[in-house]
Amino acid sequence: MYPIETKNTGKKIVTIGGGTGNSILLRGVKNFTQNVTTIVTVADDGGGSGVLRKDLGMLAPGDIRNCLLALANTEPIMEKIINYRFTDGSLKGQSLGNLLLAAMNDICGDFDVAIKEMSNVLAITGKVLPMTLDDVKLFAELEDGSTIEGESNITFLNRKNGGKIKRVYTQPELLLPLRESIDSILDADIVLLGPGSLYTSIIPNLLVKDISKALQDTKADVVYILNIMTQPGETSAYTVSDHVNAIIDHAKSNIIDKIIVNSQEIDKYAKYRYKSIENSTPIYLNDDDRKNMEKLGIDIIEAEICDIKYDYIRHDANKLMRTLLERY
C-alpha cells in the first residue's frame, strides 16, 4: 500500500458505479484523498438484497454496504461482522451488514439518513450516496427484441441464452437523484466511471437523467475505467469502443473526457482459466479504438494496473490512482 500521507493531495473525487469493481476502487481512492463521494446503483434485486427489497420494501443495500466497508476506518473484526453471512435458518445467505442497514432504515425512516448513520458507525472516509431513493427496476432489451426483467436476471439469463444487449432501461423511467449527488459531481475535480459491470453497475446510474446532465455540465474530467476482462452475459467480445459507445448512447451525449485501459499482459494461466471457464478475454486497445477515441475527443491513458491473486483478475486500485493523479 502506498504511504498514507498521499491523502493530503485532497482532490475532490466522485466515483460512480456499483458491485465489486466500485468497492475495490474505493479502497484505493481513500489512500489518496479524503474528499471522496461514491454514487451507487440500487437496482439490485437478487440475493440477500433482493429478499430485503421484497420483504421490507427498501432499496437494495448490498452495493451500499460494500462501499461503506471499502471506505471504513474501523477494526478488522468489525469488517468481518458486517460481512458475516448466516449459514442456517430463515436468515441463511443474508448479510449482517444488510440487516443493519435495514434496521437503520426502519429507525430513521429514510434510506439516505440510514446510510449516513451507518457511515458514522463505521467512521468512513467520504460519502456514500444511492443513485436514487426511488424504487427502481432494471430491464434489458436484447438485439433479438426480447426483454429481460430484473438486474439479477440480466447477466445470468443473457449469458445462458447467448444474446446481446441492445439497451437497458428502468421503470419508472424518471428517477430523481439526491441533490447531494448532483452537487458532488458539479464540484468535483475528477469523476470516475467504473470499473464494473457495464450494463448492471455503471449504466443504471446514467439512466438518472439529472446525473447524466451533471456529467455533461461539470468542469471535472470524467474518466471511464475499462474493465480488464470482458464479462459474459454483458460484454462478450466487446472492444474498448463498444464499451465507450454504450455509455455515450445511454447518457445521450459524450460525457467521457478520458479512458484508462490496462496495458499489462495477463498471466497465461489466468487468461486460460477465464477463457475456458467463463469465455472471458482481456480488453486491450486496438488501432480502431485509438482512431475512434481521437474522433470522439477522448484522451487515452494506458497503464499496467492489473492485480492477479488466486487466479482472480482485478484492478490494482493504488496503481490505478497513482497513474491517474500523475496527470493532475
C-alpha positions as semicolon CSV with decimal commas, in nm:
position;residue;x (nm);y (nm);z (nm)
1;M;0,000;0,000;0,000
2;Y;0,122;0,350;-0,079
3;P;0,204;0,590;0,206
4;I;-0,098;0,736;0,380
5;E;0,036;1,091;0,351
6;T;-0,068;1,088;-0,015
7;K;-0,415;1,161;0,127
8;N;-0,306;1,521;0,155
9;T;-0,349;1,568;-0,221
10;G;-0,714;1,630;-0,132
11;K;-0,856;1,605;-0,486
12;K;-1,236;1,600;-0,489
13;I;-1,312;1,265;-0,647
14;V;-1,652;1,119;-0,729
15;T;-1,690;0,753;-0,825
16;I;-2,000;0,619;-1,000
17;G;-2,081;0,250;-1,022
18;G;-2,167;-0,050;-0,813
19;G;-2,070;-0,407;-0,745
20;T;-1,723;-0,537;-0,666
21;G;-1,544;-0,302;-0,906
22;N;-1,653;0,015;-0,728
23;S;-1,568;-0,112;-0,381
24;I;-1,220;-0,223;-0,495
25;L;-1,161;0,119;-0,649
26;L;-1,270;0,298;-0,331
27;R;-1,015;0,111;-0,122
28;G;-0,751;0,274;-0,337
29;V;-0,913;0,618;-0,367
30;K;-0,926;0,670;0,010
31;N;-0,546;0,629;0,027
32;F;-0,505;0,938;-0,190
33;T;-0,779;1,175;-0,079
34;Q;-1,031;1,226;0,197
35;N;-1,263;1,412;-0,042
36;V;-1,437;1,113;-0,198
37;T;-1,803;1,064;-0,281
38;T;-1,940;0,749;-0,439
39;I;-2,275;0,729;-0,617
40;V;-2,401;0,372;-0,613
41;T;-2,664;0,185;-0,812
42;V;-2,956;0,048;-0,611
43;A;-3,123;-0,159;-0,885
44;D;-3,002;-0,494;-0,744
45;D;-3,290;-0,737;-0,689
46;G;-3,103;-1,062;-0,630
47;G;-2,954;-1,244;-0,332
48;G;-2,995;-1,107;0,018
49;S;-3,055;-0,756;-0,112
50;G;-3,343;-0,881;-0,325
51;V;-3,502;-1,057;-0,029
52;L;-3,491;-0,739;0,180
53;R;-3,630;-0,531;-0,109
54;K;-3,923;-0,769;-0,142
55;D;-3,991;-0,825;0,229
56;L;-3,931;-0,474;0,362
57;G;-3,987;-0,254;0,058
58;M;-3,645;-0,093;0,097
59;L;-3,378;-0,015;-0,160
60;A;-3,106;-0,271;-0,230
61;P;-2,843;-0,245;0,047
62;G;-2,574;-0,482;-0,087
63;D;-2,363;-0,249;-0,302
64;I;-2,410;0,031;-0,047
65;R;-2,276;-0,199;0,226
66;N;-1,971;-0,293;0,020
67;C;-1,887;0,072;-0,047
68;L;-1,929;0,165;0,319
69;L;-1,687;-0,110;0,414
70;A;-1,440;-0,006;0,145
71;L;-1,429;0,346;0,290
72;A;-1,445;0,238;0,654
73;N;-1,177;0,321;0,908
74;T;-1,253;0,058;1,166
75;E;-1,115;-0,257;1,326
76;P;-1,078;-0,569;1,107
77;I;-1,319;-0,759;1,332
78;M;-1,591;-0,503;1,252
79;E;-1,547;-0,569;0,879
80;K;-1,584;-0,941;0,944
81;I;-1,900;-0,877;1,145
82;I;-2,055;-0,655;0,879
83;N;-1,971;-0,907;0,605
84;Y;-2,089;-1,208;0,807
85;R;-2,348;-1,421;0,628
86;F;-2,578;-1,654;0,816
87;T;-2,544;-2,019;0,714
88;D;-2,861;-2,170;0,858
89;G;-3,226;-2,099;0,927
90;S;-3,451;-1,835;0,774
91;L;-3,159;-1,590;0,759
92;K;-2,939;-1,828;0,556
93;G;-2,738;-1,633;0,299
94;Q;-2,827;-1,297;0,447
95;S;-2,551;-1,048;0,534
96;L;-2,547;-0,894;0,881
97;G;-2,446;-0,564;0,722
98;N;-2,758;-0,569;0,505
99;L;-2,971;-0,635;0,812
100;L;-2,808;-0,346;0,998
101;L;-2,886;-0,113;0,708
102;A;-3,242;-0,246;0,706
103;A;-3,274;-0,179;1,080
104;M;-3,124;0,168;1,040
105;N;-3,365;0,238;0,756
106;D;-3,658;0,142;0,979
107;I;-3,529;0,350;1,270
108;C;-3,451;0,659;1,058
109;G;-3,745;0,624;0,821
110;D;-3,523;0,731;0,533
111;F;-3,265;0,525;0,343
112;D;-3,037;0,822;0,282
113;V;-3,029;0,907;0,652
114;A;-2,975;0,539;0,734
115;I;-2,663;0,534;0,513
116;K;-2,529;0,847;0,682
117;E;-2,583;0,698;1,029
118;M;-2,411;0,376;0,920
119;S;-2,128;0,590;0,781
120;N;-2,083;0,742;1,127
121;V;-2,079;0,398;1,290
122;L;-1,805;0,280;1,053
123;A;-1,617;0,614;1,058
124;I;-1,588;0,615;0,680
125;T;-1,375;0,844;0,467
126;G;-1,603;1,041;0,234
127;K;-1,970;0,986;0,146
128;V;-2,178;0,703;0,003
129;L;-2,491;0,809;-0,187
130;P;-2,756;0,595;-0,361
131;M;-2,820;0,690;-0,724
132;T;-3,186;0,748;-0,633
133;L;-3,427;0,691;-0,346
134;D;-3,695;0,573;-0,592
135;D;-3,794;0,206;-0,605
136;V;-3,631;0,116;-0,935
137;K;-3,630;-0,195;-1,153
138;L;-3,382;-0,256;-1,434
139;F;-3,470;-0,411;-1,773
140;A;-3,257;-0,517;-2,068
141;E;-3,373;-0,517;-2,428
142;L;-3,179;-0,765;-2,641
143;E;-3,096;-0,733;-3,009
144;D;-3,350;-1,005;-3,093
145;G;-3,625;-0,786;-2,945
146;S;-3,677;-0,988;-2,626
147;T;-3,666;-0,831;-2,280
148;I;-3,514;-0,945;-1,952
149;E;-3,664;-0,807;-1,630
150;G;-3,458;-0,757;-1,315
151;E;-3,094;-0,669;-1,259
152;S;-3,016;-1,011;-1,112
153;N;-3,151;-1,187;-1,422
154;I;-2,983;-0,981;-1,693
155;T;-2,631;-1,121;-1,678
156;F;-2,738;-1,474;-1,584
157;L;-3,011;-1,525;-1,844
158;N;-2,830;-1,342;-2,121
159;R;-2,518;-1,545;-2,060
160;K;-2,728;-1,863;-2,071
161;N;-2,909;-1,763;-2,391
162;G;-2,608;-1,610;-2,563
163;G;-2,792;-1,290;-2,654
164;K;-2,655;-0,941;-2,696
165;I;-2,781;-0,640;-2,504
166;K;-2,916;-0,354;-2,715
167;R;-3,000;-0,124;-2,425
168;V;-3,103;-0,119;-2,062
169;Y;-3,377;0,095;-1,912
170;T;-3,556;0,147;-1,583
171;Q;-3,909;0,152;-1,451
172;P;-4,001;0,411;-1,355
173;E;-3,817;0,592;-1,634
174;L;-3,796;0,924;-1,449
175;L;-3,570;0,881;-1,146
176;L;-3,478;1,157;-0,905
177;P;-3,123;1,172;-0,770
178;L;-3,016;1,317;-0,439
179;R;-2,931;1,686;-0,468
180;E;-2,608;1,598;-0,287
181;S;-2,508;1,369;-0,576
182;I;-2,553;1,642;-0,835
183;D;-2,365;1,896;-0,625
184;S;-2,078;1,649;-0,572
185;I;-2,043;1,591;-0,949
186;L;-2,053;1,962;-1,030
187;D;-1,797;2,039;-0,757
188;A;-1,560;1,750;-0,835
189;D;-1,206;1,763;-0,969
190;I;-1,232;1,412;-1,116
191;V;-1,529;1,181;-1,176
192;L;-1,455;0,810;-1,219
193;L;-1,696;0,578;-1,403
194;G;-1,635;0,212;-1,324
195;P;-1,478;-0,031;-1,319
196;G;-1,765;-0,275;-1,301
197;S;-2,041;-0,445;-1,495
198;L;-2,121;-0,213;-1,784
199;Y;-2,496;-0,264;-1,809
200;T;-2,585;-0,351;-1,449
201;S;-2,346;-0,143;-1,237
202;I;-2,234;0,163;-1,437
203;I;-2,505;0,250;-1,690
204;P;-2,800;0,233;-1,445
205;N;-2,660;0,543;-1,275
206;L;-2,654;0,724;-1,610
207;L;-3,023;0,649;-1,663
208;V;-3,092;0,902;-1,389
209;K;-3,117;1,193;-1,632
210;D;-3,003;1,460;-1,386
211;I;-2,686;1,261;-1,318
212;S;-2,605;1,239;-1,691
213;K;-2,680;1,611;-1,724
214;A;-2,445;1,691;-1,435
215;L;-2,173;1,483;-1,603
216;Q;-2,218;1,694;-1,916
217;D;-2,207;2,019;-1,720
218;T;-1,926;1,950;-1,472
219;K;-1,585;2,107;-1,524
220;A;-1,430;1,792;-1,378
221;D;-1,263;1,538;-1,603
222;V;-1,492;1,238;-1,642
223;V;-1,271;0,929;-1,661
224;Y;-1,403;0,588;-1,764
225;I;-1,207;0,295;-1,622
226;L;-1,234;-0,001;-1,858
227;N;-1,269;-0,348;-1,712
228;I;-0,964;-0,568;-1,756
229;M;-1,166;-0,859;-1,891
230;T;-1,490;-0,892;-2,087
231;Q;-1,797;-1,010;-1,894
232;P;-2,006;-1,298;-2,029
233;G;-2,373;-1,204;-2,048
234;E;-2,292;-0,834;-2,079
235;T;-1,984;-0,756;-2,285
236;S;-1,870;-1,076;-2,456
237;A;-1,629;-0,990;-2,740
238;Y;-1,666;-0,617;-2,668
239;T;-1,388;-0,383;-2,775
240;V;-1,292;-0,063;-2,595
241;S;-1,503;0,128;-2,849
242;D;-1,806;-0,093;-2,779
243;H;-1,785;-0,008;-2,408
244;V;-1,745;0,364;-2,470
245;N;-2,028;0,375;-2,727
246;A;-2,267;0,201;-2,487
247;I;-2,203;0,468;-2,224
248;I;-2,245;0,752;-2,474
249;D;-2,567;0,600;-2,611
250;H;-2,727;0,563;-2,268
251;A;-2,609;0,901;-2,140
252;K;-2,740;1,062;-2,463
253;S;-2,413;1,254;-2,506
254;N;-2,037;1,207;-2,490
255;I;-1,972;1,257;-2,119
256;I;-1,625;1,095;-2,125
257;D;-1,304;1,301;-2,126
258;K;-1,052;1,023;-2,063
259;I;-1,037;0,646;-2,053
260;I;-0,796;0,425;-1,860
261;V;-0,712;0,090;-2,019
262;N;-0,494;-0,185;-1,878
263;S;-0,180;-0,250;-2,087
264;Q;-0,036;-0,524;-1,868
265;E;-0,003;-0,868;-2,021
266;I;-0,230;-1,113;-1,840
267;D;-0,068;-1,420;-1,690
268;K;-0,112;-1,712;-1,930
269;Y;-0,271;-1,944;-1,674
270;A;-0,517;-1,680;-1,550
271;K;-0,606;-1,592;-1,910
272;Y;-0,663;-1,958;-1,995
273;R;-0,876;-2,006;-1,684
274;Y;-1,101;-1,710;-1,768
275;K;-1,132;-1,819;-2,130
276;S;-1,208;-2,185;-2,060
277;I;-1,445;-2,134;-1,765
278;E;-1,614;-1,803;-1,843
279;N;-1,528;-1,736;-2,209
280;S;-1,387;-1,404;-2,087
281;T;-1,099;-1,235;-2,269
282;P;-0,866;-0,939;-2,195
283;I;-0,965;-0,590;-2,308
284;Y;-0,680;-0,409;-2,485
285;L;-0,673;-0,107;-2,712
286;N;-0,652;-0,176;-3,085
287;D;-0,583;0,059;-3,375
288;D;-0,954;0,112;-3,447
289;D;-1,012;0,204;-3,084
290;R;-0,738;0,465;-3,099
291;K;-0,889;0,620;-3,411
292;N;-1,239;0,617;-3,260
293;M;-1,123;0,780;-2,935
294;E;-0,945;1,051;-3,133
295;K;-1,266;1,122;-3,329
296;L;-1,460;1,144;-3,004
297;G;-1,201;1,372;-2,844
298;I;-1,132;1,122;-2,565
299;D;-0,781;1,104;-2,421
300;I;-0,631;0,760;-2,362
301;I;-0,434;0,652;-2,057
302;E;-0,268;0,311;-2,086
303;A;-0,101;0,162;-1,780
304;E;-0,017;-0,163;-1,605
305;I;-0,297;-0,162;-1,349
306;C;-0,376;-0,532;-1,322
307;D;-0,368;-0,733;-0,998
308;I;-0,389;-1,113;-1,013
309;K;-0,437;-1,304;-0,689
310;Y;-0,551;-1,664;-0,656
311;D;-0,616;-1,659;-1,033
312;Y;-0,867;-1,372;-0,997
313;I;-0,805;-1,071;-1,218
314;R;-0,879;-0,733;-1,065
315;H;-0,762;-0,373;-1,086
316;D;-0,480;-0,264;-0,858
317;A;-0,659;0,041;-0,720
318;N;-0,344;0,202;-0,580
319;K;-0,157;0,174;-0,912
320;L;-0,464;0,300;-1,093
321;M;-0,499;0,606;-0,870
322;R;-0,129;0,687;-0,885
323;T;-0,138;0,663;-1,267
324;L;-0,439;0,891;-1,280
325;L;-0,320;1,153;-1,033
326;E;0,014;1,185;-1,213
327;R;-0,187;1,365;-1,481
328;Y;-0,320;1,627;-1,238
